[in-house]
Structure formats: structure tokens, C-alpha cells
């Protein structure tokens, strides 16, 4: 009857309005929460003795807001999925759509949840390893900055050694963390995963021969200290002032105001003259 259709259409419209109201209230609450989180994050980063200050990423200004946005989107999707039966229950031709939709959704979700529950203990181990590695690197970075600014002195350790030493230790720590994390990754025991790992290892070995030679030469140059930034040197046929040096290359500006980039392996294999009295 007309009354039946009007009643059920009215209920459907009310359900839609209710859903819109729920979304509106959630967004309003999250705007208030985001203001609090932003203020809390700024407070944490200002506190020098806060442990969370070392755990938050320095290159992002709104880490908590990003996490809040992810949670809000997940909550809205969950509410929408749970609200669908009520929304489509009032009209006869839409009742079957909900059951069909849940049928398509049930098996993939069941498999995903089963995999997540099985993987959950491994997630804890991975989280602990990453957390310890990150905290150790944060502490070493702080010590490195103190040494570079000469606020903390180590006898026999030059301040220009601080950053390269930190980079080397950081690479070693990441390598050890990867070794510890690898057994806990999903599919790490599968032949496909092992095959891809071997392939990438061989590809890296073949393609990085010159890079590794430059890195080794850069380490030797760093700790032998044949020159420092600002020295006037002669490398091969080039004479100029050292502008920058890192593990891969050394940059110098010649007396003709030319910028030259020299691979560290080339410096090791050539004679070097240092004209600076502070060499």
C-alpha cells in the first residue's frame, strides 16, 4: 500500500539522516581531539627529559594528527559497514544486497583476520626490535651532535670523525636489526621470498662495486685526516679548497672558481699535496 511505501521510505531517509549525524558528530569530536593532540605533541617536543620526544619522528610536525586521521577513517568505514543492514532493511529490493555484500566481504576478512592473529606475536617482536634500534640511534645522534659542537670531548677523537662514525654505526645497527627482524616477517621461509632476497643481494653486489670502493676510501680518508674542510690541496692536476667531503665523494673549488667532484677512490690512488698549515 501507499502507506507501507511511505513509511519504509521515511524510515530509510531517517536512517540516512542518522548516518549523516553520526559522521558529523565523529568529525566534530575528532576536531576537538586533534587540537588536544597537536598541543600535547608540541609539549612533548619541548620537554628535553621526555622519552616520547626521542620516539617521535623529527621530520614530521603532526605525527599524532596523522595517527588520529587514520583511526578516524577506520572508524567511519567500520560504522558504515555495521550501519548498512539498518539502512537497507526497510526496502524489500535492497534486503538481499546487504547479505550479498557481507558474503563477498566475509571470506577475505576471515582469511585476513586469521593471518593477522597468527602474525600478531611476530609483530610484537618486530616492534620491540625496531623500538630498541630507533632509541639507540636517537641516543647516538644526540651524542654525535654534542661532540660536533664540542660540548662533549673524547680524548683522541676529532670532532670531524663524529658524523662519519655515527653513519657507520647506524648502518651496522640497521643491518643487525634487519637480520633479527627477518625470521619474523610473513613468508620469510617461502622459496619465493628466499629467491627474491638472493636475487636482490646479487644485484646489489654487482652494481655497487665502485660505490663500495669509494665508501672504503672515504672511511680511510676520514680517519687518516689528510685534509679537512677549508684546506687548500692538490689532487692529481687539480688545485683548490676542500668544500665538502663524505663517504662517497669529495668536493673542491679550484682557484678558477670551478666546482670539482672527485670520487674518494681516485683520491686514494693519487698523490695529494696539502698547502694548508693546519693540515
N, C-alpha and C positions, 0 to 999 in steps of 0.2 A: 504494500500500500504506500501511498504518498507519505503518510505519517512515519512509516517504517524507514523509508529512504531519507526523509528529512532528519529523523532522529539520529540515524547512523552517520549521515554526512556531518551533522552538527558535532557528534562525538569525535569524529575524525579531525574536524577543524580545531576542536578543543585540545585534542592530543597534540596537534601540530603547534598550537599556541603554547601548550605546556612545555614542549621540547624547546621552543624558542626562548621561553622564560628561563628554563634550566640553563641553557647556553649563556644567556645574558648574565645570570647570577654568577655562574662559574667565572666568566671573564671579568666581572666586577670584583669578585673575591681575589682573583689572581693579580689584578692590577694593584690591589692593596698589599698582597703578599710580595709582589715584585719590588715595591717601594721599600718594604722592610728588608728584603734580601739584599737589595742594592746598598742600603745603608749599612747593613751588617757586614757585607763584603768589604766596603771601604774601611770600616772599623778594624777588621781583621788585618788588612794590608798595612794599616798604620801601626799596629802593635808589633813591636820587634820581638817580643817573647812568645808570641802565639805560634804553636806548632802548625796550625792550619795555614799560616802565612807562607810556609815553605811548601805546602802541598798544593796550593792554588797556582794555576798557570800564570806566569807573569805577562805573557803576550796577549792575554785576553782581559778586558776590563769588566766583563759581565759573565763570569763563569756560572754563578748561581742563577742568573736570569736565563741563561741558555738551558740549564738543567730544569728550571721551572717551566720553560716553554715546552720542552719535550714531555714532561709529566702532564701538562695541561692538554696537549694534543692527544696523548694516550688516553687520558680520562674522557675527553669528548668522544673519541672513537668508541670506547667501551660503553659509554652511556647510550650512544646512538645504536649500537648493536643490541643492547638489552632493551631498548625502547621500541625496537621495530615490531615485536609481536603485538604490543598495545596499539601501535599506530595503524597497523594493517588488519587488526582483528575485527574492526567494525563493518567492513565491506566484504561481501561474500567472495567477489572475484579476486581479492587480494590476500585471502587467508592462506591459500596454497603457496603464495610467493615466499612467505616467511619460512615455511617448512623446507621449501626447496633451497632457499638461501642458506639456512642452517645446515642442510645436508651437504652442500658444497663446501661449507666452512668447517664442518666438524672433523673430517678425516685429516686435512692438512694441519689444523690446530692440534689435534691429538698427537700426531707424529712430532710436531714441533715441541709441544709441551713435554712429551716423553723424552725427546733428545735433550731438552734443557734440564730436566730433572736428573737425567743421567750425567750431564756435564757439570751440574752445579758444584759438586765437591772440587772438581778441577778448577773452576772459576775462582774459588777461594784461594787455592794455592797460587794461581797466576796473579791474583790481586795482591797477595802478600809479597810475592817476589818483586812485582812492579813497584809497590809502595816502598819497600826497603831500598831498592835501587834508586828510585827517584829522590828519596830523602837523603841518601848518602851523596848523590850528585849535587843536590842543593847545598849540603854542608860543605862539600869540596869547592863548589863555586864561590861560596861566601869566603872561605879561607883564601882562595885564589885572588879575589878582589882585594882582600886585606893585604896580601903580600905585594900585589901590584902597586897599591897606594902607599906601601912602606909603613903600614900601621902594624904589621906583624913581620918580624925579621927572623929568618932561619939562617944560621951561620953557614957560610959557604954556598948558599943558594941565591943566585942572582934573580932579581925581580922579573927580568925578561924570560926566565925559564918557567914562570908560574903558569901562564896561559897554555903554552905547548904541553907542559906536563899534565895539566888538567884535561886537555883534549885527549891525550893518550890514555890516561886513566879512565876517562869517560867511555872511550871506545871499548876498553877492556871490560869495564863493568857491564856495558850493554851486551857484549859478546857472551859473558858469563850468564847474564840474565836470560838471554835467548836460549842458551844451552839448557838452563834449568826449566824454562817455560815450555820448550819444545815437546817433551813427553806428555804434557797435559793438554796439548792442542787437539781438537777433534780431528780424527783421521790421520794422526801422525804415524800410525802403524800401517796405514794402507800402502800398497805398492805404488799407487799413482802419486801420493804425496812424497814418497821417498824418491821416485823418479824425477819429479819436478825439482826437488831440492838438489839432487846431484847435477841436473842439467844447469840450474842457476849457478851452482858452485863452479862448474867447469867454465861456463860463460864468463863469470866474474874473473876467474883465474887467467883466462886467455886475453880478456880485454883490458885488464888493469896492470899489465906488466910494467909499462912505463910509469904509470901513476904510483905504483908501489916503490919503484926505484927512486922517484922524486921524493916520496914521503920519507924513505930511509935516509936519503941525502939531507932532507930538511931537518930530521932529528939530529943527525951528525952536526950540521951547521949550527943548530940551536944550542947544543951543549958544548961545542968547541969554541963558540963565540969568536969567529974570525972577524966579524964586524957586527955593529949594532945599527939600528935605525938612525940616520943622520950622518954616518961616516961617509967619507969620500973614498971610493975604491976603484980599482981597475980589474975588470973581469974579462979575460980574453983581450979583445981590442976595444972594449967599451969602458969609458971613464965617466963616473958620475956619483951622485949622492944616493944612498940607500933610502928609499921612501917607505917600503913595506917588505916584510918577509913573513912567510907562513910555511906550512909543511910541504906545499907543492911548488911554489914559485917565489922568486924574489923580484921586487920591482925597484928600479932605479931611474933617476932623472939625470940625463947627461948634461955636460956643460953647454951643449947646444939646445937645452930645454926640450929634449926628446925623452919620452917615457918608454922604457925598455922592460919587458918582462922576460926573465931568464929562468928556465927550469932549474931546480936545485941540483939535479943530477949533472947538469952541464957545469955548474959552479964547482962541484966536487972534482970533476975531471979536467979542470983548467987551473992555471996559476992565478993567484989572487994577490993583488997589491992593495994594502990599506994605507992611505995617506993621512988618516986622522990620528992625532996624537993621543986620543982616548981609546984607540983600538986595543 
